[in-house]
Structure formats: structure tokens, C-alpha cells
Amino acid sequence: MILGQKITVLGAGIGGLSAALALAQRGAQVTVLEQAEAITEVGAGIQVSPNGARVLEALGVADRLAARSVTGRAVVLRDGLSGQDVAKLDLTQLPAHQRYLFVHRADIVDVLADAVRAAGVTIKLLQKVVDAQADGTVHLATGAQHKADLVVAADGLHSRMRPALNGTAEPFFTGQVAWRCLVPNVIGHPMHARVHMGPGRHLVSYPLRDGKMVNIVAVEERKLWAEEGWFHEDDPQNLKAAFAEFDPEVHLLLNATEKVFLWGLYRHPVATRWTDGQGRVALLGDAAHPTLPFLAQGANMALEDAWVLADCLSQHDGTAAALAAYELQRKPRVSRVIEAANANAWKYHLRRGPVRLAAHLGMRTLSRMAPGRLLHQFDWLYAHDVTQASTPGRGSASVV
Ligand SMILES: Cc1cc2nc3c(=O)[nH]c(=O)nc-3n(C[C@H](O)[C@H](O)[C@H](O)COP(=O)(O)OP(=O)(O)OC[C@H]3O[C@@H](n4cnc5c(N)ncnc54)[C@H](O)[C@@H]3O)c2cc1C
């Protein structure tokens, strides 16, 4: 029933493009409406974990992306003050089909956009949605009105369609701000994601583009409000001052920063309604479930959503039933991932004292004595393969 169906996707981010590709590959006539004048992404990295990489493989773009990615060999938790390793997830021990990639956001969007165009999808730029209705009617800044058999809203954190289905809900400030920046790899950063943990703050770094650059996301607890959004420039001195107590490698990286962006981390509830109940509208990716970046899963969840949505539409006879199945399948998974991400912040930010010492000792011991057990804690997350409709395993993601 998906064959020939006219589907409009709002937003050409990772979620929108992967959904457009998955739908077009199943025979839908897909149009993507994007507000920007070009398909670009912010200068930042993204970790594509095996669960997201499986979707990219099934979409036929994994090899092209792998050629532009760094294969992650480990995730290492460090004491940010001493610079000593606390725990290591050895990603080389993952089964060969489970890839863990560090990718520049512009590269993943570029690879997806090429594949989308090759699949016959029409991408229309400068199509800002200013209003949307639960029946799928979309009003554009150009004054035009748009209607399709089905609208897939992948228009991100500030989605116009989400409030049409759910009303407005105020997010709350988590008391944390984050800086992001890209710097030259001045320290010979290994092919690891490193999490430097300190009292009330942590800094994540990993290499990109043949290891020539390093992506940094640094989080600090703060009472002061900071704006939500990715484009607020800040003085690099503020970032350096916040991590002044951290180990010398962190200083070397931060001394290489020229441009940094700062934004506030807000928690948004998972949308109560992802679909309109009539088979006309579905939310996908951040539009349905924005997540804090403490488990590196927002884009991976958008990739999983995209596959499951297309799969449900091709499996079910009616669109309403297909969308209901999509929501039913995705909500518990996404909610679990978001809870795990929320729980990670306090673990990274333990203050000085016995609790911090004991926690680090526990992680260090587990990492040395049972490295396999540490890695397999993440099977429920990384080994989950939506392209095989696999059943999620059990466990918790308490380390990254
Ligand atoms: C610091 C940080 C680090 C992160 N790291 C990771 C990571 O390592 N791994 C990971 O999986 N996730 C990570 N994430 C999360 C990830 O970036 C998001 O979850 C992901 O980008 C969501 O994709 P999306 O397509 O749903 O939304 P978006 O990427 O926000 O795309 C939305 C698209 O819709 C367009 N749009 C928006 N509004 C309109 C409108 N009104 N009209 C038309 N078009 C519109 C936008 O221009 C954009 O192209 C991170 C997030 C942050 C903040």
C-alpha cells in the first residue's frame, strides 16, 4: 500500500533524509520540505553506534559513510582531574557487523542527501513551515499550503507539527549548559571517544575526518539560564575557565579552540501522541523525542524511527494501523534510551569525596576484571537491530 503513496517529509536532517530514503526505496513518492537554503549541517561530530549503523547499512549507504568516518575503537571514561582512565569499553570486541563510527554531521547528511536524490525524492529548499494542522495541512512561509496523503514531521526540536498533535509543553532547564567546538587534532587523539569526568562537569572528545580534527562537547552544571539552540556563539575563554582544573591534554585541546558555541540543555517530554490516529501524520526523530546528549543516541533513534516507520507502512494494509504500529513499537524503546541518557549526567559529574572515589573504583575494577561484561551491558542498546525486527535485550547503560 506504500507503493505510489504521496508522502511529504518535513525537514532534511538525519531523521527526515533517512525516512525519505526508506520510504522511496519501498515505492512511495516522497517530497522533502526543508526550511534552509541548502542542505547543510552544523560543524560538529556525531557518534553513530551499531544500532544506527545497521539502519544505514540496510539503506545501502553505510560503506559510503564509513569511507568518511573514523571507526571508534573504544569509549574511555577518564578522571578529568588526574587524566587517568577509569573504565574502557573496548569496541574492537564488538561483533564484526556492529560498527561504531565517529562522523562529521555534514558528511552523514551529504551521503544521505545524495542517496535520497538518487532514489527519486524531490527535495524543496526554502520551504519553512510556519503552521501545521493535525489533519496534515502545512502552511509555508511562502504563503503556500501543502497537503499530502501522509506527512512525516521530522522538523526537529522546535517542530511545528508536534504542538498540533500534542499542544505545547514547556521544557525545563536541566541546570546544565554545553559548549561544542571542532579543533585540530593537536594531541594525537586516539580513535576513542573520551569522557573526561569532573565535579559538576564533563568533556567528551573524539576524532573526525581521518583523525585530523577533534570534536568536543563540554557540559557544565549551572544555575544560570542559557538559551536552547545550537548557534549561540560564546567566548572560548569561558570554556577554558570552566575546565581549568582538568588535565593538561584537555588544556591543549581547548587552547586550540577558535570558535565555540554554547547552549542550554533542556529536557522535553517524549510526545504523548506521535500520530493523528487517522493515518495522515507521524512525528519522527527529535520532533517526537528530543534527548539529552549523554548517551549519543538522538540521531541513532531518528535512524531507527525512519526504518520502523517505512517498515510498518509496507507491512500494514491501512495507514492508520501502520502508524499506530510504528508508535507502539518505538515509544518504549525511545523512552528507555532517554531515561538512560538522563541518568548519565550525575554519574559523570560526581563531586569530590567518598562517593566519587567509590564510583570510580567500582568502574575501574569492573573494567579490569570483566571488560566483556562492561561491554555487554550495552547489548540492549547497540545490538538492537530494527532491520531484523529483533527483540531488545536486557541490561542498563550506566557507563556512557
Ligand atoms: C551536542 C550534541 C551532540 C549530539 N551527539 C549525538 C551523537 O553523538 N549521536 C547521536 O545519535 N545523536 C547526537 N545528538 C542528537 C542529534 O543531533 C539529534 O537527535 C538529531 O540531529 C535529530 O535529528 P532530526 O532529523 O530529528 O532533527 P534535526 O537534526 O534537528 O533536523 C531537523 C530538520 O528540519 C528542518 N526544520 C526545522 N524546522 C523547520 C520548519 N519549520 N520548516 C521546515 N524545515 C524545518 C531543520 O532545518 C533541519 O534540517 C547530539 C545532539 C547534541 C545537541
PDBQT file of the ligand as one rigid body, heavy atoms in Angstrom, charges set to zero:
ROOT
HETATM    1  C1  LIG A 501      25.807  18.400  21.439  1.00  0.00    +0.000 C 
HETATM    2  C2  LIG A 501      25.002  17.308  20.827  1.00  0.00    +0.000 A 
HETATM    3  C3  LIG A 501      25.670  16.168  20.490  1.00  0.00    +0.000 A 
HETATM    4  C4  LIG A 501      24.952  15.110  19.932  1.00  0.00    +0.000 A 
HETATM    5  N1  LIG A 501      25.618  13.985  19.641  1.00  0.00    +0.000 NA
HETATM    6  C5  LIG A 501      24.937  12.950  19.143  1.00  0.00    +0.000 A 
HETATM    7  C6  LIG A 501      25.614  11.726  18.843  1.00  0.00    +0.000 A 
HETATM    8  O1  LIG A 501      26.829  11.615  19.019  1.00  0.00    +0.000 OA
HETATM    9  N2  LIG A 501      24.866  10.694  18.353  1.00  0.00    +0.000 N 
HETATM   10  C7  LIG A 501      23.519  10.811  18.146  1.00  0.00    +0.000 A 
HETATM   11  O2  LIG A 501      22.885   9.839  17.736  1.00  0.00    +0.000 OA
HETATM   12  N3  LIG A 501      22.861  11.971  18.400  1.00  0.00    +0.000 NA
HETATM   13  C8  LIG A 501      23.540  13.019  18.894  1.00  0.00    +0.000 A 
HETATM   14  N4  LIG A 501      22.871  14.183  19.144  1.00  0.00    +0.000 N 
HETATM   15  C9  LIG A 501      21.424  14.294  18.868  1.00  0.00    +0.000 C 
HETATM   16  C10 LIG A 501      21.148  14.526  17.396  1.00  0.00    +0.000 C 
HETATM   17  O3  LIG A 501      21.891  15.623  16.934  1.00  0.00    +0.000 OA
HETATM   18  C11 LIG A 501      19.661  14.767  17.139  1.00  0.00    +0.000 C 
HETATM   19  O4  LIG A 501      18.904  13.882  17.898  1.00  0.00    +0.000 OA
HETATM   20  C12 LIG A 501      19.363  14.563  15.649  1.00  0.00    +0.000 C 
HETATM   21  O5  LIG A 501      20.036  15.530  14.882  1.00  0.00    +0.000 OA
HETATM   22  C13 LIG A 501      17.851  14.641  15.387  1.00  0.00    +0.000 C 
HETATM   23  O6  LIG A 501      17.623  14.543  14.017  1.00  0.00    +0.000 OA
HETATM   24  P1  LIG A 501      16.268  15.088  13.395  1.00  0.00    +0.000 P 
HETATM   25  O7  LIG A 501      16.381  14.839  11.926  1.00  0.00    +0.000 OA
HETATM   26  O8  LIG A 501      15.112  14.542  14.131  1.00  0.00    +0.000 OA
HETATM   27  O9  LIG A 501      16.268  16.639  13.692  1.00  0.00    +0.000 OA
HETATM   28  P2  LIG A 501      17.271  17.774  13.165  1.00  0.00    +0.000 P 
HETATM   29  O10 LIG A 501      18.650  17.241  13.003  1.00  0.00    +0.000 OA
HETATM   30  O11 LIG A 501      17.087  18.924  14.083  1.00  0.00    +0.000 OA
HETATM   31  O12 LIG A 501      16.718  18.151  11.718  1.00  0.00    +0.000 OA
HETATM   32  C14 LIG A 501      15.527  18.895  11.569  1.00  0.00    +0.000 C 
HETATM   33  C15 LIG A 501      15.497  19.461  10.164  1.00  0.00    +0.000 C 
HETATM   34  O13 LIG A 501      14.253  20.112   9.965  1.00  0.00    +0.000 OA
HETATM   35  C16 LIG A 501      14.437  21.418   9.461  1.00  0.00    +0.000 C 
HETATM   36  N5  LIG A 501      13.365  22.253  10.003  1.00  0.00    +0.000 N 
HETATM   37  C17 LIG A 501      13.193  22.630  11.290  1.00  0.00    +0.000 A 
HETATM   38  N6  LIG A 501      12.100  23.408  11.403  1.00  0.00    +0.000 NA
HETATM   39  C18 LIG A 501      11.573  23.508  10.168  1.00  0.00    +0.000 A 
HETATM   40  C19 LIG A 501      10.454  24.200   9.656  1.00  0.00    +0.000 A 
HETATM   41  N7  LIG A 501       9.659  24.928  10.440  1.00  0.00    +0.000 N 
HETATM   42  N8  LIG A 501      10.188  24.096   8.323  1.00  0.00    +0.000 NA
HETATM   43  C20 LIG A 501      10.985  23.341   7.510  1.00  0.00    +0.000 A 
HETATM   44  N9  LIG A 501      12.083  22.691   7.954  1.00  0.00    +0.000 NA
HETATM   45  C21 LIG A 501      12.369  22.770   9.262  1.00  0.00    +0.000 A 
HETATM   46  C22 LIG A 501      15.808  21.830  10.003  1.00  0.00    +0.000 C 
HETATM   47  O14 LIG A 501      16.382  22.878   9.233  1.00  0.00    +0.000 OA
HETATM   48  C23 LIG A 501      16.575  20.512   9.908  1.00  0.00    +0.000 C 
HETATM   49  O15 LIG A 501      17.137  20.338   8.631  1.00  0.00    +0.000 OA
HETATM   50  C24 LIG A 501      23.555  15.245  19.682  1.00  0.00    +0.000 A 
HETATM   51  C25 LIG A 501      22.899  16.429  19.992  1.00  0.00    +0.000 A 
HETATM   52  C26 LIG A 501      23.607  17.446  20.572  1.00  0.00    +0.000 A 
HETATM   53  C27 LIG A 501      22.870  18.707  20.925  1.00  0.00    +0.000 C 
ENDROOT
TORSDOF 0
